[in-house]
Structure formats: C-alpha cells, structure tokens
Amino acid sequence: MKQFLFLLCVLLLTTGCNNTNNSKEDTIDIYALRGPSVLTVAHFLEGNTYVDGKKIEVRILDSPQQIQAAIIKKEADIALLPLISAANLYNKQIDYKLLGCSVWGSIYMIGRVDSLEKLGNESVYMFGKETTPSILAENYFQKNGLPSNITNYNYSVESPQELTGLLLSRRANAAILSEPFISVALRQDPSLSVIADLNQLNGEEGFPQTAIVVSPSMQKYTDSLTVLFQEAALATMQNPKEIIRIIEENRVFGVGTITEESIKRCKIDFKSTKDAKPDFIKYLNTILNLNPKSVGEKLPDDGFYIYAE
C-alpha cells in the first residue's frame, strides 16, 4: 500500500515528462522502460506502424514507477513493465490486461571481482526495494549464502542509468543490473565482470521478466497486437544491426552503447498469454512466496489475462 501511495504522488511529477498532445483517436501510445523493454519495441520508433489506422508511438521512461504512474493515469494504451508490477496493479483494480511477455531474464550481479567471496566489505547496490532485481538478488543470496563481509543491500538509486553511473565512477563496486546496462558497464570499465547469473528460478533458465499490458480500449485489438509484438521481437533478434541504428538515431542510447551481443543477452522473445500462461502463473507464484507485497499479496485472477484467437 505504501508503494501504491507513492505512485500516486509520482503522478504529478510525471505530468509533462512526455509530449502527449496527439489525439487519442489517432495514436496508440506505448510506454516502455529504457532498457530491454525498449529494444522489444524499437522497430516501432520508425513511426510507420499502424493498427486500425492508428499510428503507434513509443514513449520512453526511465523507471518502473513512471510507467506505473502512466498506467494509473490511463495515459498508456499499452505498457511494458515488470510482470510483478503488472500483477500488483491489477490486484489494485487497475484494469490493464496481460497480452504476453517479451523479455525472459536479463538480470545479473556485476562487480570488480570474479566471485562473491572476493567482494570484501562492500554494499550491493540495486534500484528499488521489492522490484524484480532486488527479489531475485535476495533469493539468490539466500540459496547460495551471502558472504558475511558484505555490509548490506543499498537501495539509494532510482534507475539502472544511475546505478551504471555509480559503477563507472567507482562509487559502487557491486550492483544488480539488467542488460543492456551490463554490457555498457563491462565495455567501459574492464575491471568489472559478471559475478552471478540471477535468471535461474526453480532450476529453470529464464523467467517472464517484462510484461506487455493493454488498456481496456486496446483489448479489441488483441489479435492484431499479438502478431505485431511477435513480429517486433523477431525483428529485434534477427536484425540487431538495424535495431542498433534505430536506437542510436532516436537517441535512446548513445552511439556505440548497444551491441549485437548485448541485444542477444536481453533474451527478447514475445510469448502470448495463450501460449505461455502456465509459465506466467508459475513465476508469479514463486514471487508470491518470496515477496507477497510485490505482487499485491495474491495471484491475479483469470481476468488479468487476455487471449488472442
């Protein structure tokens, strides 16, 4: 509840952060996080994709809180955000339904050593408590043992960009990050390396990290949108050079920041609710057991899911 009240406060702060003057009758606004989420929809940044005569426009934000605020304000027709956040909002009667998931585990621990035991008296930095990175990190440490010389978890940063900056300025020596920020940090500072892969839950490789949810007005386009996101995900993985060009020209990331290898490690693969609902439920049930508050204290009911024909 405290996090939900915080989101309501964010509403005022996010007003005006993006140009939303276009008529809602003429556009479909997709809100995505700067990170693997935006790589999923990079193809749409070209500005030539339409659904039922409506032009798709992508609005890029820097934190899950901003995305959630856009959903609460009903600004977003479609939004990409962590699956646990989507479930949490639905459990608070925010009627956005799950179309599918597009990113399947891209979270790692990075630092200036090659093992946890060598970290020394360090804090592990991550952005946001009760977020996907923090829950996975705490689960990993619980299973593998957190070295006693690590001081604590530090949640003082608010975005992966800020966290990457802390690492590169050497104000942090260990952090939990997602691709493509991992690749950015590794390329700019050779002293950094990947310490741990946090993407294995229940002995399985990968998990449904990023959800794509649709507003009530978009639900009539479920079939068209499902095909569209499947094609966009394929375009990203099959034509990484073209995606890099689009990302750089639209200044989503700096020139030379994103590489073909970093796109590959983002594990982009759109799976619809119709095809992968059991995987979504299994993951949400795991998170419910690890951190009930993060998903709203319960699994979302079947009304959360929307199915393509």
C-alpha atoms as one frame of an Amber mdcrd trajectory, in Angstrom:
protein
   0.000   0.000   0.000   2.858   2.375   0.827   4.365   1.814  -2.626   0.955
   2.371  -4.250   0.534   5.697  -2.411   3.998   6.688  -3.583   2.926   6.044
  -7.153   0.001   8.395  -6.730   2.451  11.095  -5.667   4.553  10.356  -8.764
   1.574  11.232 -10.956   2.100  14.950 -10.535   5.835  14.638 -11.077   5.462
  12.727 -14.324   2.912  15.094 -15.841   4.537  16.807 -18.795   7.508  14.442
 -18.955   6.340  13.270 -22.362   4.525  15.001 -25.164   1.012  13.557 -25.084
  -0.761  16.211 -27.132  -1.631  13.915 -30.047  -5.284  12.959 -30.308  -6.012
   9.634 -28.646  -8.231   8.846 -31.615  -5.222   8.982 -33.948  -2.472   7.254
 -31.963  -1.687   4.235 -29.827   0.774   5.235 -27.104   3.182   2.534 -25.960
   5.113   3.293 -22.771   8.376   1.399 -22.331  11.337   1.462 -19.980  14.760
   2.446 -21.280  16.398  -0.966 -21.253  15.493  -4.372 -22.704  11.839  -3.276
 -22.880  12.531  -0.553 -25.429  14.604  -2.951 -27.538  11.440  -5.035 -27.836
   9.584  -2.142 -29.477  12.499  -0.406 -31.205  11.027  -1.257 -34.608   8.042
   0.996 -33.817  10.298   4.021 -33.322  10.484   4.327 -37.109   6.981   5.786
 -36.962   5.421   3.722 -39.729   3.422   1.118 -37.777  -0.364   1.381 -37.607
  -3.213  -0.590 -36.052  -6.709   0.110 -37.386  -5.448   3.389 -38.842  -3.909
   4.466 -35.537  -0.218   5.317 -35.515   1.887   3.615 -32.867   4.066   5.988
 -30.869   6.621   4.889 -28.298   7.242   6.934 -25.155  10.386   6.009 -23.225
  10.644   6.439 -19.458  13.428   5.682 -17.025  11.820   3.985 -14.016   9.071
   1.419 -13.337   7.364   3.990 -11.085   6.916   6.341 -14.051   5.430   3.558
 -16.158   3.029   2.604 -13.375   2.010   6.238 -12.939   1.194   6.459 -16.663
  -0.993   3.376 -16.303  -2.816   4.733 -13.263  -3.470   7.989 -15.116  -4.665
   5.940 -18.122  -2.177   7.720 -20.396  -0.701   4.466 -21.650  -2.649   2.482
 -24.229  -0.025  -0.235 -23.956   2.789  -0.522 -21.421   5.882  -2.658 -20.951
   6.819  -3.123 -17.300   7.958  -5.855 -14.921   5.434  -8.690 -14.750   5.267
  -8.444 -10.960   4.358  -4.748 -11.227   1.638  -5.515 -13.768   0.158  -8.144
 -11.433   0.352  -5.757  -8.479  -1.530  -3.017 -10.335  -4.218  -5.446 -11.487
  -4.698  -6.594  -7.898  -5.356  -2.945  -7.036  -8.200  -2.802  -9.575  -6.202
  -1.192 -12.390  -7.830  -2.843 -15.406  -4.893  -3.424 -17.742  -4.705  -6.985
 -19.047  -1.677  -9.118 -19.829  -1.118  -9.628 -23.562   2.152 -11.513 -23.129
   5.788 -11.233 -22.053   8.740 -10.190 -24.177  11.937 -10.367 -22.065  12.991
 -13.640 -20.445  15.621 -12.953 -17.826  18.465 -10.463 -18.260  19.478  -9.688
 -14.664  22.983 -10.219 -13.307  25.260  -9.220 -10.478  28.269  -7.230 -11.646
  31.331  -6.071  -9.746  35.087  -5.609  -9.623  35.854  -9.183  -8.602  35.140
 -12.584 -10.099  33.310 -14.122  -7.139  31.094 -13.152  -4.205  33.716 -14.235
  -1.703  36.173 -11.624  -3.001  33.851  -8.632  -2.686  35.278  -7.569   0.658
  33.446  -5.100   2.866  31.109  -3.854   0.150  27.454  -2.960  -0.243  25.444
  -4.463  -3.086  23.634  -1.681  -4.943  20.290  -2.137  -6.676  17.434   0.176
  -7.583  14.112  -0.213  -5.814  13.151  -2.494  -2.978  10.565  -5.162  -3.833
  11.475  -4.881  -7.515  12.405  -7.816  -9.744  16.197  -7.276  -9.403  16.089
  -6.975  -5.616  13.822 -10.011  -5.143  15.971 -12.176  -7.402  19.147 -10.986
  -5.696  17.829 -11.723  -2.217  16.614 -15.131  -3.380  19.999 -15.891  -4.930
  21.885 -14.909  -1.788  19.526 -16.919   0.392  20.153 -20.026  -1.687  23.882
 -19.551  -2.194  24.837 -17.765   1.000  25.623 -14.076   1.292  29.256 -13.624
   2.345  29.375 -12.255   5.873  31.747  -9.457   4.856  29.145  -7.809   2.577
  27.763  -4.862   4.511  24.190  -4.585   3.199  21.896  -4.019   0.277  21.833
  -0.395  -0.852  18.613   0.843  -2.470  19.571   4.515  -2.711  19.447   4.700
  -6.529  16.274   5.088  -8.589  17.145   3.830 -12.070  19.566   1.487 -13.876
  21.149   4.510 -15.566  22.018   6.000 -12.188  23.317   2.662 -10.976  25.514
   2.239 -14.055  26.913   5.709 -13.389  27.792   4.753  -9.815  29.695   1.707
 -11.033  31.609   3.602 -13.696  32.513   6.394 -11.269  33.665   3.736  -8.765
  31.235   4.920  -6.112  29.830   1.391  -6.173  31.776  -1.832  -6.602  28.931
  -4.342  -6.770  25.458  -3.986  -8.269  22.443  -5.849  -9.603  21.737  -4.772
 -13.193  19.909  -5.854 -16.322  21.048  -5.868 -19.905  21.828  -3.769 -21.875
  23.289  -1.801 -18.951  25.524  -4.771 -18.053  27.185  -4.600 -21.464  27.518
  -0.817 -21.238  29.351  -1.083 -17.919  31.576  -4.014 -18.952  32.665  -2.301
 -22.147  33.522   0.999 -20.471  35.301  -0.459 -17.447  37.389  -3.644 -17.967
  37.792  -4.032 -14.191  34.119  -5.052 -13.972  32.875  -8.590 -14.527  29.713
 -10.627 -14.120  29.717 -12.268 -10.690  26.392 -14.080 -10.687  23.546 -15.008
 -13.059  20.226 -14.343 -11.287  17.972 -15.635 -14.040  17.507 -19.189 -12.830
  14.375 -19.792 -10.775  13.183 -23.255  -9.745  16.109 -24.749 -11.608  14.942
 -23.308 -14.931  16.804 -20.919 -17.200  14.992 -17.623 -17.697  11.701 -16.212
 -16.464   8.970 -13.862 -17.774  10.606 -10.597 -16.759   8.785  -7.983 -18.848
   5.009  -7.887 -19.328   3.081  -6.173 -22.095  -0.284  -4.953 -20.814  -3.131
  -3.304 -22.701  -5.740  -0.779 -21.616  -9.487  -1.513 -21.906  -9.713   0.480
 -25.161  -6.959  -1.649 -26.752  -8.350  -5.046 -25.831 -10.399  -5.248 -29.037
  -7.086  -5.306 -30.932  -5.720  -8.317 -29.044  -5.175 -10.461 -32.146  -3.505
  -7.686 -34.175  -1.299  -6.604 -31.274  -0.203 -10.163 -30.552   1.008 -10.571
 -34.141   2.608  -7.119 -34.054   4.658  -7.810 -30.918   5.691 -11.227 -32.189
   6.996  -9.626 -35.372   8.712  -6.806 -33.468  10.528  -9.253 -31.169  11.675
 -11.291 -34.163  12.888  -8.135 -35.914  14.982  -7.221 -32.883  16.660 -10.603
 -32.606  17.068 -11.279 -36.347  18.213  -7.786 -37.375  20.245  -6.422 -34.445
  22.287  -4.051 -36.636  19.102  -2.373 -37.862  17.776  -2.135 -34.302  21.042
  -0.535 -33.164  20.709   2.039 -35.949  17.143   2.884 -34.875  18.098   3.091
 -31.183  21.040   5.404 -31.908  19.176   7.651 -34.351  16.386   8.124 -31.813
  18.943   8.778 -29.036  17.568   6.056 -26.800  21.153   5.062 -26.041  24.397
   6.697 -27.100  26.280   5.745 -30.241  28.264   2.565 -29.654  26.430   1.779
 -26.416  24.335  -1.152 -27.663  25.978  -4.111 -29.402  24.634  -7.203 -31.123
  25.864  -9.271 -28.190  24.035  -7.149 -25.615  20.808  -7.478 -27.613  21.244
 -11.251 -27.660  21.680 -11.333 -23.865  18.415  -9.403 -23.398  16.595 -12.666
 -24.298  13.798 -10.989 -26.230  11.065 -13.427 -27.274   7.403 -12.424 -27.239
   5.178 -15.169 -25.844   1.450 -14.556 -25.716  -0.823 -15.322 -22.792  -2.454
 -18.010 -24.911   0.876 -19.794 -25.394   2.647 -19.210 -22.083   0.091 -18.545
 -19.328   1.322 -21.531 -17.227   4.843 -20.034 -17.267   3.484 -16.668 -16.126
   1.477 -18.204 -13.273   4.410 -20.358 -12.142   6.701 -17.343 -11.973   4.163
 -15.149 -10.181   3.541 -17.930  -7.668   7.288 -18.150  -6.999   7.458 -14.384
  -6.417   4.335 -14.536  -4.227   6.150 -16.979  -1.961   9.337 -14.911  -1.936
   7.820 -11.438  -1.557   3.993 -11.283  -1.336   3.820  -7.461  -1.295   5.460
  -7.149  -4.703   2.505  -8.797  -6.470  -0.263  -7.434  -4.256  -0.414 -10.295
  -1.723  -2.137 -12.720  -4.131  -2.063 -14.133  -7.619  -4.145 -12.145 -10.114
  -7.368 -13.889 -11.127  -8.099 -15.037 -14.669  -9.415 -11.583 -15.579  -5.781
 -10.442 -15.700  -5.164 -12.463 -18.867  -6.349 -11.709 -22.376  -6.055 -14.229
 -25.180  -5.503 -13.939 -28.907  -7.582 -16.211 -31.120
